[in-house]
């Protein structure tokens, strides 16, 4: 979907969405390792859902302000 969005709008600013999503996943991975000592399947599912939410929120912010 990100590739379609970038090429349909000819706006490469949408690729900036990947930076906060990556940082968010790294933060959650470190958080889970520190709190429960690892990264389980439940943690992976929660990280996927939360990173998808972050992706949509950052996409909306870029859409509105650029």
NORSUL-V957552 format. One record per residue. N is the residue number from 0. PHI is phi in degrees with one decimal (999 if undefined). OMEGA is omega in whole degrees, 0 to 359 (* if undefined). Layout:
<<N PHI OMEGA> <N PHI OMEGA>>
This chain:
<<0 999 180> <1 -66.2 178> <2 -62.4 178> <3 -64.1 180> <4 -63.2 181> <5 -65.5 184> <6 -79.7 178> <7 -73.6 182> <8 -98.8 185> <9 52.1 180> <10 -122.4 183> <11 -79.9 175> <12 -65.1 180> <13 -67.0 175> <14 -69.5 176> <15 -65.4 178> <16 -61.8 184> <17 -67.0 183> <18 -66.7 180> <19 -66.2 179> <20 -65.6 177> <21 -61.9 180> <22 -63.2 179> <23 -66.1 178> <24 -64.3 178> <25 -63.0 178> <26 -60.9 181> <27 -64.3 178> <28 -60.3 178> <29 -65.8 179> <30 -63.0 181> <31 -65.8 179> <32 -65.0 181> <33 -74.2 186> <34 -80.2 184> <35 -118.7 175> <36 81.8 179> <37 -179.7 185> <38 -130.4 185> <39 -88.4 179> <40 -63.7 177> <41 -63.9 178> <42 -65.1 179> <43 -63.3 178> <44 -63.6 178> <45 -65.5 179> <46 -64.0 179> <47 -65.2 181> <48 -65.7 180> <49 -70.2 178> <50 -70.5 175> <51 -65.6 176> <52 -62.8 177> <53 -62.3 178> <54 -58.6 181> <55 -65.6 181> <56 -66.3 179> <57 -68.2 177> <58 -61.2 178> <59 -64.5 178> <60 -64.4 179> <61 -65.5 181> <62 -59.7 184> <63 -76.1 189> <64 -101.1 179> <65 -116.3 *>>
